Amino acid sequence: MKPATINLEKKARLSLRFLQASLDKKYYIPYFYIVFQEDPAEFRHHSYWDFCENPARHLYGMLFSRLVTGENKTKPVEARLRETIYSNFSENDGMSYRPASTVFGISKHATDLWENRSIFTALYMSYLVDKDKKAKKCADGIIEGLQKFAIKKGNGCYFSKHTYNPGYKPGKNEAPVVGQNMGGWLTPLVKYYEYTGNKKAFSLACGLANFLVEYLKKGIWFSNSDFNTHSMMFTLAGILRLAGHTGNKKHIEWVKKQFDYIIKVYGSSFGWIAEQALSNKESLKHGYTQSCESCTVTDAIDTAMLLAKSGYPQYWNIAEKFIRNYFDQAQLTDSSWMTRSASLRARKEDTIVSSFKNIPQRSLGCYVGWGGINDFVHPAAKRRKTVQNCCGPHCAYGTFLIWNNIVTKTKEGVWINLSLNRDTKWAQVNSYIPYEGKVEITMRTNADLHVRIPGNVNKNAVNVYVNGNKINKILQEGYIVVKNLKIGQQAVVEYPLEIEKKSEKVMGKEYKLEWKGDTVINISPSGKIAPFFKRTELKTAKAQFEKTKYNNTESPVNW
């Protein structure tokens, strides 16, 4: 029996369920929208995008979820998604192109760099997880194609467009276009270099990062324009990953400055972050207010964890608060509020662009797209009562990132960075949080053990036990250190979880939060449709238990 607390493997299985249920099985492409504002609810197609980037997002979401669960049941579906992806390599220049026409009508036959980022990620993950050689060949081709678009300037390089027509050759004096077309490539290129040794990928990542930081270093990068915070955070994480190889401290400091500003101005202490960083607040249409796409939450958690590993361990506290709160709540686990008008839903037939069959059940496992601060559905978002399904696969990736960083191993020993349930070849972690301030660690190797203590815990109130015997605690840089543990020994770290009420302004509006340790158990005002943070049952001081077994297979990739 294990504590019935956050179980990332359950979240990953639910993601796999959704990623399959949200596919249009006639074309094997995803529906981009879940629309709630009408009865019946529907899955709705987007455009040509559903034939290029979206299949890739779904594919990499499935691959990362499989690593968390240790299961292979979705491999046939993944193969069909790859066939869709392969069909768009039509120009023999290495890049994936939008189809010139689809069942939805005529589209612009062009190659989009952000879309190719998702496609490249799906391909190299197919190679790393399943050794798919065709996927690797296509991934190598994309890198060759990218190099032809890159304009070199000093020790950096940039792209002059988001989207290129077939045969386009950029002039060396074309001006840079700064956005997700560049920053979105950093993490994929760095990870590909790490696992394949492709030096062209590394060189391109270095050039893009050098240009971006130099170009934007005079201040916060969105001071003169509007930016999507998902692409911003994804860029910041990529710069940090590259700095892990180059040791560039100036880049790390720059990322820290950007991250702190975004969270302060556009975010919250519990993980909600506005979708747009706006230099001109009038750019939101009249009557709309800021909403959150949970892709951004994934990338903010990723950036915080990377900052923690780059010399700022206090950022683990930010990561864990975001995980326990908005990220945890953002996955749909109860769709009962959608089940109105059953008779109407039963009569409405699917069309070429929409599906109406059993949408509440098929939506389970999706993640917030345009979500409210206190509700899964934001009634005043720019797309009202709608989910964008790019978030589902990207948060599946986020689940892997979190799972992969709970327990790490260095020459100094085994590190428990996040107080979440996990089993690895180094240690098994059972977390009783947020019911009790208690974490059990059973060693699977001989090593020193380092257990992070949340930043808001009174360190004098921490107690440590080994095999039931209390020992003197050693505290170093926010971690309890237990020396010379042997295989099979169990260490238990305990501390009180204080319940406190705080007020916080988010995007100019005040909210009253009730916290238990790092977990929000109530928020006021409350959501109206599918409210978040209704967790007062967590006030109890005793954890519930469930029969479960954690996956302890070793992942072929680490983030």
N, C-alpha and C positions, 0 to 999 in steps of 0.2 A: 504493500500500500504506500502511496506517495501523497504528499500534500496537494490538495486540489487548488493550486495557485496557477499563475500564468504558465501555460504549456505551449511552447512555440511549435511543437510537432503537431498539435491539434490545429493550430492556426494554419500551418502549412498544408495539412490535409484538407482543410476547408477551402483554402486557396485553390488547390488542385481541383476540387469539386466545382468551384465557380468557373475556373478557367476553361473547363470542358463544357459546362452548362451554357456558357455565354457565346459559344461558337454557332455560327450558321452552318449547319452540317451539309447543306447543299453545295456550298462553295468552300467550306472549311476556312472561313474568315470570321473574326470576332464581330459581334455587335458593339459599337462604340458607346452607345448611350443606354442607360436604364432610365426611363421616364416615369415619374410617379404622379405628375400633376393631373393626369387624366385617368379616367376609368374606362377600360381596364389599363393597368400598368403594361408597359411594353419594353422590349429590347428593340433598339432602333439603330440602323446603320448610319454611318457618318458620311463617307464619300470614298473616293479612290484610296484614301488613307487606310481604309480597312483592308486593302489588298497589299499593302507594303509594310508600314511600320507596325500596325496592330498585330498581325500574325507573329512578327518577331518579338514583340513585347510578351505576348502570350507564351511563346516558346521559351524565352529565357525565364519567365516566371515559373513555368512548369519545371524546368531544369533545376533552378535553385530550390524549389519546394521539394523536389525529389531528394536533393542532398540532405535536407533537414529530416525528412521522413524515412529515408532509406528504402523507399518503394520505387517500383518501376512500371506501375500499371498504366501510365500515360504515354509510354513509348510509341504505340501505334498512332496516337493523336499527334504527337510531336513530329513523326515522320510525314504526316499529311501537311502539317504547317510548314515544314521545310520545303516540300514540293511547291507550295504557294510562293515561298520566298525565292526559290531557285528560278521560278518562271519570270521573274522581273530583271534578271541579268541579261538584258536584251541588246546592249550596245557594244559588247566586247571591249569595254574600257575599264573593267573591274568594278564599276559602281552598279548599284541597284537603281532602277528607274521606275517611276510611277507608270502604270499602264496607260496607253493613250486613250483607251476607252474601257468602260466597265459596264456592268448591268445598271449602274446608277447614272450613266451618261458619259459624255466626253470629259476627259481630264487633261491636264497639262503633262505631256510626256517629258519628264525632267528628273534629275537626281537631286534629292534634298539631303543635306548633310546630317541634320538631326535624325531624320528617318533612317539614314544609313548607319548612324550610331547604334540604334536599336537592332538593326539587321546584323551588324558586325558582332554585337554582343551575343545575340542568339546563335550565330555561327560559331564563334570561338568557344562558347560554352558547350555547343554540341560536340565540338572536337575534344574539349578537355574532359567532359563527362562520359561521352559515348565513343570517342575516337573516330568520329565521322570525318573521313579524309576529304570528301567533297566539300564539307563545310569549311575545313581549313583552307582548301584551295581558293574558295570564294572569299574568305576573310583576308588571305594574302593579296588577292586581287583588289580588294577595296583599299588596302594600304597603298598599293601602286597607284590606284586612281586618285586617292587623296593627295599624294605628292604632286600630281600634275596641277592641282588647284592651288597648292600652297604658294604664297608669294613671300620670299625671304626678305628680311630686313634686319641687318645686324646679326645678333645672336638669336633672333626670333623669327617667327613666320606667322602669317595670318591668311584668312580666307576673305575674299571680297564680296561674296554672296552667300545667301542661305541655300539657293536653288540654282542649278546649272542646266542649261539645255545641252542636248547631245552635241559633242564636238567642240564645246566651248573651250577656248584657251585664254586664261586671264593674262592681261598685260601687267608688266612689272610695276607700273605706277598706279594701278587701281587702288582705290581707298579701301581700308578695312571695314568690314561689317562685323561688329562685336556682339556676340550673343551665344545662344546655345549651339550654333553651327560650329563654334570653336571649342568653348569650354566643355561641351558634352563629350568631346573625344578623349579627354585626358585619362579618365579611369579606364576605359576600354583599351587604349593604347598601352598604358603602363602594365595592366594585367596581362595583356597579350605578350608583351616583351618578357615579363617574368616567367611565363610558362612555355614560351616557344623560342625565346632568345632572338626574336626579330628586331634587329637594330634599327631598321627604318621606322618601326613603330615607336621606339624609344626616342629617336632623333626628332620625329615629328611632335611627340608629346613635349619634349624639352623646348622646341621652338615655339609652340603654341602657348605654353605656360610663361615663357620669358616675355613674349609679346604682350600677353594679357596683363600681367602684373605691371610691366613697364608702362603700358598704355593707360592703365587705370590707377596708377599708384598715387596720383595727386589727391585722391579723395575717395569717397564712396562711389562705386562705379556707376550707380544709376542716378547720379546727381542731375543729369541733363536728359534723362529719358526714362521709360518705364520698362521694367524687367520682370519676367516670370520667376518667382522665387524657387521653383523646382529646378530650373536650369542654372540659377545662381548657385544654389547649394550643391548641385551636382558638380559644377565647376570647382567650387572650393574644395570638395572632397578629392577631386582629381589632382589639384595642385598639391595637396598634402601627400597623396600617394606617390607622386613624383618626387617630392622633397624627401621621402623616405629613402630614395636612391641617391639623390644628389646632395642631401644634407643642407639644402639652401634654407638657412634660418630666416632670411629676409622674406622669403615666400611664406614661410610658416607664420611669421608675425603679421604679414599682410592678410592672410586668411583669417587669423584670429580677430583682427580688427573688423573685417567685413562681417564675420559671423556674429560677433557681439552686437554690432549695429543693427543687423537685420532682426535679431531676436528682440532687442530692446524696442525698436520702433514698430515692427510689423508682427511680432510674435507674442508669446506668453510663457509663463513658467511651466505650463503643463503640456506644451507641444503644439497647440493650435498656432498656425502661421498663415498670414494672409497670402493669397495666391499671387498678388501683384505688388511689387515695390514701385510705388508711384511717385514720380517727381511732380506730376500734375494730377491732383486728386479729382479734378473734373473729368479725367479720362474715363472714369467709370460712368456708365450711362445713368441718367436720372432715375432714382428709385432703387438702384442696385447698391448693395453694400458688399464689402470684402468677404470672401469666403475662403475656405481652405481646400486645397487638393492634397491628399495624403501622400502623393509622390514627394512633396516638399518635406513632409515630416520624416519620411524615410531618409532623405538626403541630409536633413539636419541632424538626425541621430548618427548617421555615418560620419558627418563632419565632426561632430562632438567627440565620437570615439577616436577618430584619427588625431584630433587635437590632444586628447588624453594620452595617446601613444607617442605624441611628438613633444613631450616635455611639460604638458599641462594636465596632470592627472585629475584635477578638480572638474574637468569636463565630463568625466564618467558620471558625475552627479546629474548634470544636465541630460545626458543620454538616458539614464535610467528613469528620470522623471518623465521624459517624453514617451519612453517605452510603456511605462506603467499606466499612463494616462491617455493622451489622445491617440497614440498608435494602437493601444489595446482596444479602446472604445471604437475606433474607426472601422473595424471589420464588422460587417453585418452578420450577427448570429441569431437574430430574431426578426422575422419579417411579418409578424402577425398584424402590424399596423397597415400593411399593404393589401390585406385580403378582403377589401370591399368589392361589391358588385360582382359577385361570383357568376351570377347568371349572364350578365353582359359579357364578361370575360370568356365564358364558355362559347358564346355565339360568334365572337369576332374571329375571323380567319386570318392566318398569317398572310402577309404580302411580300413582295420582293424586297422591301426595305425594313419590314417590321415583323416581330414575333410577339404573340400575345399569350402563348400557352404557358401556364404555370409559372409566371414570372416571379411571384414571391418566393417560391422554393428555389428556382434557378438563380435568384439573386444572392442567396446565402453564400457568404464568403467574400463578397465584393468589398471594396474599401471606399471610404468617403471620397467623393469628387464634388467639389463645391459644397462643403459641409459647414455647418454653423459652429460657433464656439461651444454651444451647449446642446447641439442636436445633430443627428446624422443628416437631416435634411435642412437646408437653409432656404427659407421661403422667399428671401430677397436677394439671392445670388444672381449672377449674370445669366445663368441658365437655371431657372427656378425649379426646385424639386426634381433635380436630375443628377445622375451620377455619370462621370466620364470614366470609362473602363480602362483607360491607360493606368489608373491608380491601382487596380487589382493586381496586375502582374508586377508592377514596380514595388508594391508593398510585400509581395511574395519574395522578391529580391531583398527587401528590407528585413524580412523575417530571417532569412539566411544570414545577413550581416550581423544581426543581434546574436543569433544562435552560435555563430562562428567566433564571437568575441567574449562569450560568457567565461570560458576557461581558456587560458593561453599558457604556453610553456616557454620559458627562457632559461638561460644558464643559471639564473638566480633561483629558479624553482617554478612551482605551479602558481598561477595567478587566477583568483576568482574576481573578475572585474565587475560583474553584474550579478546581483543576488536573484538569479533565475534558475529554474530547473534545467539540468543538463547532465548528460553522461558522456565521458570521453575516455581515452586510453590513459589519461593522467589522473582523473578524479571524477567522482559522481557528486553532483550538487543537488540537494533537496532544500528548497526554499519554502519557509512557512510564511513569508511576507506576502500580503500585508496583514494577515491575521495576527501573527506573532513576529517579534523581531528575533528571528532564529534562522540560522543557516547551518545545515549539516553537510560536511564534506567527507566522503570516504575515499581514501587514497588508493590509486591504482598503480602508483610508482613510488619509489623512494625519493623524497625531495623535500625542500623547505616549502611551506605553504604560505601564500599571501592572500588575505581576504580583505577586500575593500569594505570600509565602513562608510555608510552614507554621511554626507557632509553635515546634515542637521542633527546627527546623533551626538549626545553627550559622551565623549570618549571615556570619561571616568566611570560611566555606567556599563561599559562593555565587559562581558565575562567570556572566558575562553576555557573549553574543556577538551581533553583528549582521552578517548575511551572512558568517558564519564568522570574523569578526575580534573578538577579545576587547576589551571596552571597560571603562572604570572604572564601577563600580556606584554607583548612588544609591539609598539605602534611606530610605523615608519611611513611618512608621506601619505597618510590616509589609509594605510593597510595594516591589519593585524598580521604579524609574522609568527608562524609556528615552525620551529627549527626541527630538522632531521626526522620528519615523519616517515614511516615505513608503509609498505603495501598492506592494505587491510585496516590500518588505523583510521579512526574516525575523529575528526575535529568538529566541535560545535561552537559557533560564535553566537552570543545572545546579547541583545540590547533592547531597551524600551522603545516603543513607537508612540510618540506623543500625538494626541489629537489636538489640533488647533484650528482656529478660524482666522482667515485672512481676507482682506479685500485687495483686488487687483484690477487695474484698468487695462483693458485690451481694446485696441483701436478706438480709444476715447470713451468706452463704456465701462462702467464699474460692475464687477462681479464679486460675489461673496463666495469664497471657497472654504470647504471644510476638508482639512488634510488629516490623514493618519500616516505619519512618517512621510514617505515620498508619494503617497497615493491620494488622489482627490476622491473623496467618498460622497461629496454632495456639492452642487453648484446652484447659485441663485442669482438672477432669475433662471428658472428651469426651461428646458426645451419644450416645445409644444407638440411635435409630431413623433419623433423617435428620440426622446431625450437621452443625453449622456450623463454620466457620473451620478447615477442613482444607485449608490453602492453602500447604503448605510448598514447593510448586513455585515460589512467588513469591520464594523466596530467591535464585534466579538473578539475575544482574546484567544480563541482556540481555533486552529485550522481544521478544515474539513479534509477528508482523505478520499482517494479514488484508486481503483486498481488500474495501473498503467505501467508500461515499460518504455524507457527512453531508448532512442536509437543511439548506439555508440559506435557505428561504423565511421571510419575515418574519411573525411571529405578529401577528394583529390585536389581541391582548390581551397585557398585561404584568402580572406579579405581583411 
